[in-house]
Amino acid sequence: MTELGLFPLGIVLLPTEQIPLHIFEERYQELIGECLADEREFGLVYADDDGIREIGTRATVTEVLERFDDGRLNVVVEGGERFRLLELTSGRSFHTGVVEPVADEAGDADPADLERALELFDRLVQLTGTEVEPPDPASDQLSFALAGRFELSPELKQRLLALRSERERMTLLVELLDGAAQSVARQQEVAARAATNGKVEPRG
């Protein structure tokens, strides 16, 4: 168990995922400044009106994009290991807490789910026309690497983060990506029909 500086936010950071952050509050400028100076991690935890979640992700600042005269920062952070927040502590301007590592149970994802997830990844990239670098299929936690490349809601990402089985995560991810692919395909079909004759023929 260790004490970790915490950054509660309305977003979820998955292991291996990279996201940009704008640091504007003084207390978090202090936290990020210390992490940069000492080359250490902080904990990013999802927080909303219901409070701070128990499962979070260690985060490392991988790049400082911009520093402002008033102390604000634009940075890129990358998710590392997951942790369980055991208790909040006090004494600093920013949130801190005692945490312990969260490890996966033994076992691999179902090969059929893994293959299907990669197929859905390719399909969504083609449907949306985005340029997204595919993850390494040999990754130990491919579910996180895949999920981190899509705009999933914080609630869904938190659900994935809390699962301690790669098999369960991959099964859920296939369900999520399949639904997303069907939704995008339907939207494109409606748009194509509307562009052709100005009308949409509903299908029951």
C-alpha positions in Angstrom: 0.0 0.0 0.0 1.2 3.5 -0.9 0.0 7.0 -0.6 -0.7 8.6 -4.0 -1.6 12.1 -5.1 -5.0 12.0 -6.7 -6.6 13.9 -9.6 -10.4 13.3 -9.5 -12.0 14.1 -12.9 -15.1 13.4 -14.9 -13.2 11.1 -17.2 -11.7 7.6 -17.0 -8.1 6.8 -18.1 -7.5 3.3 -19.2 -4.1 1.5 -19.0 -2.0 2.3 -22.1 -4.4 5.1 -23.1 -3.1 8.6 -23.7 -5.2 11.7 -23.2 -4.6 15.5 -23.1 -5.3 17.4 -19.9 -5.5 21.1 -19.2 -4.3 21.8 -15.7 -5.7 25.1 -14.4 -6.4 24.7 -10.7 -3.5 25.7 -8.5 -3.6 22.6 -6.4 -3.3 20.4 -9.4 -0.6 22.6 -10.9 1.2 21.7 -7.7 0.5 18.0 -8.1 1.6 17.8 -11.7 4.6 20.1 -11.0 5.8 17.6 -8.4 5.2 14.6 -10.6 7.3 16.3 -13.4 10.1 17.3 -11.0 10.3 13.9 -9.3 9.4 11.8 -12.4 6.6 10.1 -10.5 3.0 9.1 -11.1 -0.3 10.4 -9.8 -3.7 8.7 -9.6 -6.5 9.6 -12.0 -9.9 8.6 -10.6 -13.4 9.1 -12.0 -15.5 11.4 -10.0 -19.0 12.7 -10.5 -22.0 13.7 -8.3 -21.9 10.3 -6.7 -18.3 10.8 -5.5 -14.9 9.4 -6.2 -14.7 5.8 -7.6 -12.8 3.1 -5.8 -10.8 1.9 -8.9 -8.4 4.3 -10.6 -5.4 4.4 -12.9 -1.8 5.5 -12.2 -0.9 8.2 -14.7 2.4 9.5 -16.0 2.9 12.8 -17.8 4.5 11.9 -21.1 4.6 15.3 -22.7 4.2 19.0 -21.7 2.4 20.6 -24.6 2.3 24.2 -23.3 3.1 26.2 -20.2 1.3 29.4 -19.5 2.6 32.4 -17.6 -0.1 32.0 -14.9 1.0 28.4 -14.2 -1.6 26.6 -16.2 -0.3 23.6 -18.2 -1.4 21.5 -21.2 0.0 18.0 -20.9 -0.5 14.5 -22.2 -0.8 11.7 -19.7 -0.6 7.9 -20.2 -2.4 5.3 -18.1 -0.4 2.7 -16.2 -1.4 0.2 -13.6 -4.8 0.2 -11.9 -5.2 0.7 -8.2 -7.9 0.4 -5.5 -8.5 3.5 -3.3 -8.5 2.3 0.3 -8.9 5.6 2.0 -8.5 9.3 1.4 -5.8 11.1 3.3 -5.2 14.8 4.1 -2.4 17.3 4.5 -1.9 18.5 1.0 -3.6 21.1 -1.1 -4.7 18.3 -3.6 -6.4 15.0 -2.9 -4.3 12.1 -1.7 -5.1 8.6 -0.8 -3.8 5.2 0.3 -3.9 2.8 -2.6 -3.2 -0.8 -3.5 -2.5 -2.5 -6.9 -5.3 -4.2 -8.8 -4.2 -7.3 -10.6 -6.0 -9.4 -13.2 -7.1 -12.9 -12.6 -5.2 -15.6 -14.5 -6.5 -16.5 -17.9 -6.6 -15.2 -21.5 -9.5 -13.8 -23.5 -11.6 -16.1 -25.7 -9.7 -16.4 -29.0 -13.1 -15.9 -30.9 -13.8 -12.7 -28.9 -10.3 -11.4 -29.6 -10.6 -12.0 -33.3 -14.0 -10.4 -33.4 -12.8 -7.4 -31.5 -10.0 -6.8 -34.0 -12.5 -7.2 -36.9 -14.8 -4.6 -35.3 -11.9 -2.3 -34.7 -11.1 -2.4 -38.4 -14.7 -2.0 -39.4 -15.2 1.1 -37.2 -12.0 2.7 -38.5 -13.3 2.1 -42.1 -16.8 3.3 -41.4 -15.7 6.5 -39.7 -12.7 7.2 -42.0 -10.4 8.0 -39.0 -6.7 7.3 -38.9 -6.2 5.3 -35.8 -3.1 3.2 -35.1 -4.1 -0.4 -34.4 -2.8 -1.8 -31.1 -0.4 -4.7 -30.9 -2.6 -7.9 -31.0 -0.1 -9.6 -28.7 -0.7 -7.0 -25.9 -1.3 -8.6 -22.5 -4.3 -6.3 -22.0 -5.6 -5.8 -25.5 -9.0 -4.9 -24.3 -7.7 -1.7 -22.7 -5.6 -0.9 -25.8 -8.6 -1.3 -28.1 -11.1 0.5 -25.8 -8.7 3.4 -25.3 -8.9 4.1 -29.1 -12.7 4.9 -29.0 -14.8 7.5 -27.4 -16.7 5.5 -24.9 -18.7 7.0 -22.1 -16.9 7.4 -18.7 -19.4 4.9 -17.1 -18.6 2.2 -19.7 -14.8 2.8 -19.4 -15.1 2.6 -15.6 -17.0 -0.7 -16.0 -14.1 -2.0 -18.1 -11.5 -0.7 -15.7 -13.1 -2.5 -12.7 -13.2 -5.9 -14.4 -10.4 -8.1 -13.3 -10.6 -10.6 -16.1 -9.3 -10.0 -19.7 -11.8 -12.6 -20.9 -14.7 -10.6 -19.3 -13.4 -7.3 -20.6 -13.0 -8.6 -24.1 -16.5 -10.1 -24.2 -18.0 -6.8 -23.0 -15.8 -4.8 -25.5 -17.1 -7.0 -28.4 -20.6 -6.2 -27.4 -19.8 -2.4 -27.2 -18.0 -2.3 -30.5 -20.6 -4.3 -32.3 -23.3 -1.9 -31.1 -21.2 1.1 -32.1 -20.5 -0.3 -35.6 -24.2 -1.0 -36.2 -25.1 2.5 -35.0 -22.6 4.2 -37.3 -23.7 2.0 -40.2 -27.4 3.0 -39.6 -26.5 6.7 -39.4 -24.7 6.5 -42.7 -27.5 4.7 -44.4 -30.0 7.3 -43.2 -27.8 10.1 -44.3 -27.3 8.5 -47.7 -31.1 8.0 -48.2 -31.8 11.6 -47.1 -29.3 12.9 -49.5 -30.8 11.0 -52.4 -34.5 12.0 -52.2 -34.8 14.1 -49.1 -36.8 11.4 -47.3 -36.0 8.6 -44.9 -37.9 5.4 -45.2 -38.2 3.9 -41.7 -37.6 0.2 -41.2 -39.3 -1.7 -38.5 
